[in-house]
Amino acid sequence: MSTTHIRIGHLAEDLGQSLKVLRDDDTPVATSRQVVEDALSSGKAHYGINTGFGALANQRISREELTDLQRNILLSHACGVGTPVPREITRLMLQLKIHALGLGRSGISRETFALLLAFAEHDLVPWVPSRGSVGASGDLAPLAHMCLPLIGRGEFWAADEDRPVPASGRMKAAGLSPVDLQAKDGLALINGTQLMSAYGAFVLERALVLRREADVLAAMSLEALQGSAAPYDARVHEIRPHVGQRQVAANVRALLDGSEILESHRDCGKVQDPYCLRCVPQVHGASRDALDYAVGVLETELNAVTDNPLVFPEGDIVSGGNFHGQPLALALDFAAIALAELASISERRTYLLLEGHDGLPKLLMRDTGVNSGFMIPQYTAAALVSENKVLCHPASVDSIPTSLGQEDHVSMGSISALKLLDVMQNVEHVLAVELLTAAQALDFREPLRPGRGVEAAHKALRGVVAHAHRDYEVRNDLDRCAALLRDGAMTRAAAAGGSELS
């Protein structure tokens, strides 16, 4: 038996299939558990099985105290603080932990593994504080909180409310009882990179949608500003053939196909556009390539065993460092920078749209003075772009020794992960400002029609957000635009209009 290979872009489908397979057959789990039982019978010292942890690794633990040892590791490590990990990300943490344990290299007991599976089956999502991991021996504190309900402690999210409730009550309602942790169980539960991986997978799943939406917005702004399509000529990108650059240029060409606006100013004499229009393939493309790199790292990690010690079916128990978060820390920092750049260039296009170029009214309203037009949404975009510059300082370049020096180099990948979510949410709002602004500007080009893909995306937005003739409370429309972008609505509309995007 093997679990399903998990892919970014197919998380829900792949994890659902993996959990189904694991419920049907836990042979690798049983095999690795037998190795642990045999090791205990041998009387030899094995880290984390019959010894203390971290700086206490040299202390032997008697067989009579093994249950207390494993219980205590959950209790002592559950010292996280701060706002909770979002429910949907904690759900991913739980599923990814089950997936990793099911690979059969951790030695988890059948009873403990079965209860974790039951949590997922009943959608019992633990309440986990977000701060406290340094991404060293994995995400120790967050995973300890996630697994406290196994011993009847800790909290779950309430079924229908955004608040924590005692785990014991929700378990009882589901007909579940706590377990007595056995040798190796506690360590197998808290070692691993599931917090970092869950944040990374959650954000990158959305980033794969967002980067295509950004291409649609760039094309819409280009049309509204009567920019040149020449920089998107395939020949330009064939002689600097970065994959992402070529994909973005092809996407914009597809979106502009059939444009009456482009034809109307073909001989206008303009030589060059500003970089925010001319260099979209180079900027969006570089972000696309960086995100692809991060996706590759995450997909490897999602299908890896990050426990310690590792239990092999040949009977060996090997201590290593697979729990160290450095691969994720670097990739998540890189992903944050890549996403932030999509917002940075988007804000410049928004600013350009407000300046009154080529017949557009300044601030995109006819009657300004009494009306401020779209002046202030650009402030919001600017604020978020500036905040992202702070958030993009890499966490992975830092290290503070822990465990009395036993863990003398840590990844801080959990901080990379937490910041990545904030950056992505900021990017969504910056792109929402451009969507609202570009659509407003495009209205002033009527009756000329933009490219078929742009026209379809514009029409989809206008089904939700109306053209603004005077000042109004903009926030609700920005929220609607952000929701459309998260859902990939602009890309789908463009595809329906005949512009398939890669």
C-alpha positions, 0 to 999 in steps of 0.5 A: 500500500502507498498513500496518494501523491499529493500535488499543489493544485489538487490538495483537496482531491489528493488528501481525500483519496489519501485518507480513504486509502489509509482507512482501508489499509494500514499495513506500513503503519503496523510494520513500522510499529512492530519494529518499535516493539522489537526495539523495546524488547531488545533493551537497547537505547533508542532516541525518543523511544526509551530515552529523553528528548533533545538535551535530555537524549542521554537519559534512559526511561524505564518501560513503566514510564514510557506512557508518561514520557509520551504524554508529557512531551505533548503537555510540555511542548504545548506552549504556543501563543498568539492568534490561532492558525486558521481553521482551514490550515489546521485541517491541512496540518492534521491531514498532512500529519496523517499522510506522513505517518501513513508512509510507515516510517514513524512507528506510530501505534495503531490506536493513536493513528486510528484516532487521528484518522477519526478526527479527520473523518469527523472534521474535528479540527484542533485549535492551535496557537500560531506562534512558538515554532522555530522550524527546527525539530519540525513544528513542535509546539503547534503540533503538540497543540494539534495532538493534545485532543488525543489524550483528552486535552486541548481544544477543537474549533467549535462546529459552527462558530469561530471559537475554541471549545474543550476537545473532550466534549466534541470527542464524546459527542462523536463517540470517541475516547482518548488514547494512552500514548505508547512508546514513540507516539508522542515524538512521532506526533510532534516531529515534522514540518506540517505547520510550515507545509500546511501554510505553504500548500494553502498559499501556493494553491491560491497563488497558482490561481492568482498569478493567472488573474494578475495576467488578466488584470495586466491585459485589462490595464494595457487596453484601458491605457491604450498600451502597445502589444509589441512587447508581447511579440513571441519573438521577443521572448524566444530569445530570452526564453525563461519559461514564465516569461514566455507563458505570461507573454502568450497569456497576454497575447491571447487576452488581447486577440481581436482587440478594436482598442489596439487597432484604433491606436496602432499608428499613434506614434507612441514609442514605449510604454512604462515598465509596468505595461511593457515588462509584464512578461519579465516581472510576472514571469519571474514570479511565476518561475519562483512560485513553480520552484516553491511548488516543487519544494512543497510537493516533495515535502508533502510526500516526505517523512519528516519524523525523527528517529525514522523506523525502517522495515528492515528493523533499523531505527535511525536518528537524522534531521529530516524534521529541519525546516530549511528547504521550506524556509527558503522556498516560502521566503522566495514565494513571498517575494515572488507574490509581493512583486505581482502586487508591486507592479500592479500598484504602478499600473493602478497609479498610471490609470489615474493620471488621465492618459490618452483621453481617460479622465483624471482619477477615472471620474468625469466630475472630480473636485466634488468627487475624489474618484479612485484616488484613495483605493490607490493609497490602500494599494500603496500601503499594502505594497509597502507592508509587504516590503517589511514582510518579505525580509527573509526569516530563513537567514535567522537562527537562535539556538534552542534545546540547550544548544542541541538544536544549534541551527534552526530554520525559522521556517514557521515565521516564513510560513506565517508571513507568506499568508499575510503577503498573499492576502495583501497581494489579493487586495492590491490586485483587487484595486487594479481590477476595480480601477482597470475596469472603470478605465476600460468603460471609457473606451466604449464603444471600442471593444477590447480583446475577447479575453479582456472583454469577457473578464470585464463583463464578468466583473460588471455582473458583480460591480457597477461602473461608478459615476460618483463617490461611494463606499468603495470597500464592499466593491474591493471585497467583491473584486478580491473574492472574484480573484481568489475564485479565479473568476477572471481567468474562467471568464477569459477562457469562456471568451476564447482566451485559454491561459497557462 
